[in-house]
Amino acid sequence: MKVAVVDIKGKEIGREANLSDAIFGIEPNDHAIYLDVKQHLANKRQGTHKSKERAEIAGSTRKIKKQKGTGTARAGSIKSGVFKGGGRMFGPRPRNYSFKLNKGLKRLARRSALTLKANDKAIIIVEDFKFETPKTKDFIDVVKALGLDNKKSLFVLGESNNNVYLSSRNLKTSEVITSSELSTYKIMNAHNVVFLEGSLEEIEQTLSK
C-alpha cells in the first residue's frame, strides 16, 4: 500500500511511503484487538477498592433476639449484612486485575488495528520535522494543516523529540508518542494516526517478527 507523504502544511511533497501489506494489509483479528485493549485497561486499574465486612464493623456481638418463637428469621449479630449499618456481603476486596498475553498475539492485535486504520484511510504520513523550541501554537498549526483540529489524533515519532512532545502536551485531542510506545489501545482510541517517516522502519521491524 502506498500513501503520499505530506509536509507539516499538509501539502504533498511528491514522495510516497510504501506501507507493508504484512502490517497494514492483513485480515484483521477483532478478538486479538479486544484482548489487547482489555489487558491495557485492566493493567491501569488500581484494584484498591474495599468495603467493610461484618468482621470489620464496630458493634455488639451479642445475640440480638432468641433463636425461635419470633416468627422471623434467626439472627445472631447486629453486624450482619442484612441489617442497616452491618457489614457488606460479598463486597469488593483489593485485587490485581492485570493478566498476561503472549507477544505474538499482541503483535497481531497491533497489525490488525493498523490495518483497520489503513482501510478507513485514517493514516497520514508526514515527513520528519522538529521544533526549535516547545510552542503549542506551532503544533496546533500542524494539526490544523492536516485537517485534524476536530479529531483525536496520534502522532508517532521515530525517536524522542522533547520539543514536539512538550508542544502537544496541553492538547486534549492530540497525543505524541515514539514508535516503541505504540499500542493497540492508542491506535484504536485515535481517529487518525500520523506517522512521521522515520517511525515506519522501526514499526515494520518490530511488527513483522
C-alpha positions in Angstrom: 0.0 0.0 0.0 1.4 3.4 -1.0 0.5 6.6 0.8 1.5 10.1 -0.3 3.9 11.9 2.1 2.9 15.4 3.1 4.8 18.2 4.9 3.7 19.9 8.1 1.5 22.3 6.0 -0.5 19.3 4.7 0.8 19.5 1.1 2.1 16.6 -0.8 5.9 16.7 -1.4 5.9 14.3 -4.4 7.1 11.3 -2.4 5.2 8.1 -1.4 5.7 5.8 1.6 5.3 2.1 1.0 3.3 0.5 3.8 3.9 -3.2 4.2 0.9 -5.4 3.5 2.2 -7.7 6.2 1.3 -5.0 8.8 -1.2 -2.6 7.2 -3.0 -5.1 4.9 -3.8 -8.3 6.9 -7.1 -9.8 7.7 -8.0 -8.0 11.0 -8.4 -10.2 14.0 -11.1 -8.5 16.1 -10.7 -10.8 19.1 -7.0 -10.1 19.3 -7.7 -6.4 19.4 -10.3 -6.9 22.1 -7.9 -8.9 24.3 -5.1 -6.4 23.9 -7.3 -3.4 24.7 -8.8 -5.3 27.6 -5.3 -6.0 29.0 -4.3 -2.4 28.6 -7.3 -1.1 30.6 -7.1 -3.9 33.2 -3.4 -3.1 33.9 -4.3 0.5 34.5 -6.8 -0.4 37.3 -5.5 0.2 40.8 -7.6 -2.5 42.4 -7.7 -0.7 45.8 -11.5 -0.9 46.2 -12.6 -2.2 49.6 -15.8 -2.4 51.6 -16.0 -3.4 55.3 -17.3 -6.9 56.0 -19.1 -8.0 59.2 -15.8 -8.8 60.9 -14.6 -5.3 60.4 -17.7 -3.4 61.6 -17.8 -1.9 65.1 -20.8 -3.3 67.0 -22.0 -5.7 69.6 -21.6 -9.4 69.1 -24.5 -10.4 71.4 -27.3 -12.5 70.0 -30.0 -9.8 69.4 -33.1 -12.0 69.8 -33.9 -15.5 70.8 -33.4 -18.3 68.3 -37.1 -19.4 68.0 -40.6 -18.2 68.5 -40.3 -14.7 67.0 -41.8 -15.5 63.6 -38.9 -14.0 61.8 -35.5 -15.3 60.6 -32.9 -16.2 63.2 -30.2 -13.6 63.8 -27.0 -13.8 65.7 -25.3 -10.4 65.3 -26.3 -6.8 64.6 -23.2 -6.6 62.4 -24.9 -9.0 59.8 -25.2 -7.6 56.3 -29.0 -7.9 56.4 -29.2 -5.1 59.0 -28.7 -1.4 58.4 -25.1 -0.5 59.4 -23.9 -4.0 59.1 -21.0 -5.3 57.0 -21.4 -5.6 53.3 -21.8 -9.2 52.0 -19.6 -10.2 49.1 -18.2 -6.7 48.8 -15.1 -5.8 46.7 -11.7 -6.6 48.0 -8.3 -5.4 46.9 -7.1 -7.4 43.9 -4.8 -7.3 40.9 -6.7 -7.1 37.6 -3.7 -7.5 35.3 -3.2 -10.5 33.1 -0.7 -11.7 30.5 -0.9 -12.1 26.8 1.8 -13.6 24.6 3.9 -11.4 22.4 2.6 -12.9 19.1 -1.0 -12.1 20.0 -0.1 -8.5 20.9 1.8 -8.0 17.6 -1.3 -9.5 15.7 -3.5 -7.1 17.6 -1.4 -4.0 16.6 -1.2 -5.2 13.0 -5.0 -5.7 13.0 -5.6 -2.2 14.4 -3.2 -0.6 11.9 -5.0 -2.5 9.1 -8.4 -1.1 10.2 -7.0 2.4 10.2 -5.5 1.9 6.8 -8.8 0.6 5.4 -10.5 3.6 6.9 -7.9 5.9 5.2 -7.1 7.2 8.7 -3.3 7.0 8.3 -1.3 10.1 7.4 2.4 10.0 6.6 4.3 13.3 7.4 7.9 14.0 6.6 10.1 14.2 9.7 10.0 17.6 11.4 11.3 19.3 14.6 10.6 22.5 16.5 13.3 24.8 17.6 11.5 25.5 20.9 8.4 24.0 22.6 5.4 26.0 21.4 1.8 24.8 21.5 0.8 27.2 18.7 3.2 25.6 16.3 1.8 22.1 17.0 -1.8 23.4 16.6 -0.8 24.8 13.2 0.4 21.4 12.1 -2.8 19.7 13.4 -5.0 22.2 11.5 -3.0 21.9 8.3 -3.5 18.1 8.4 -7.3 18.6 9.0 -7.3 17.1 12.4 -8.3 20.0 14.6 -11.7 18.4 15.5 -10.5 14.8 15.7 -8.5 12.7 18.1 -5.0 12.3 16.6 -2.0 10.1 17.5 1.4 11.3 16.3 4.1 8.6 16.1 7.7 9.8 16.1 10.7 7.7 15.1 12.8 8.9 18.0 12.1 11.0 21.1 11.7 14.7 20.3 11.1 16.7 23.5 10.1 19.9 21.8 7.4 18.3 19.8 6.1 16.4 22.8 6.0 19.4 25.0 4.3 21.4 22.3 1.4 18.9 22.2 1.1 18.2 25.9 -1.6 20.7 26.6 -3.9 19.5 23.8 -6.6 17.0 24.9 -7.3 15.7 21.4 -3.6 15.0 20.3 -1.0 12.7 21.7 2.6 12.3 20.7 4.5 9.0 21.3 7.5 7.3 19.9 7.2 4.1 17.8 8.3 2.0 20.7 5.3 3.2 22.7 2.7 2.3 20.1 -0.1 0.1 21.4 -3.4 -1.3 20.2 -5.3 0.9 22.6 -3.7 4.1 21.5 -4.3 3.2 17.8 -8.0 2.4 18.3 -8.5 5.4 20.6 -7.5 7.9 17.9 -9.5 8.9 14.8 -6.3 9.4 12.8 -2.8 8.0 13.2 0.0 10.3 11.9 3.3 8.6 11.3 6.5 10.5 10.8 8.6 8.9 8.0 11.3 8.0 10.4 9.0 5.8 12.5 7.8 3.5 9.8 11.1 1.4 9.5 11.2 0.6 13.2 7.5 -0.2 13.3 7.9 -2.6 10.4 10.9 -4.3 12.0 9.0 -4.7 15.3 5.7 -6.0 14.0 7.0 -8.2 11.2 8.6 -10.7 13.6 
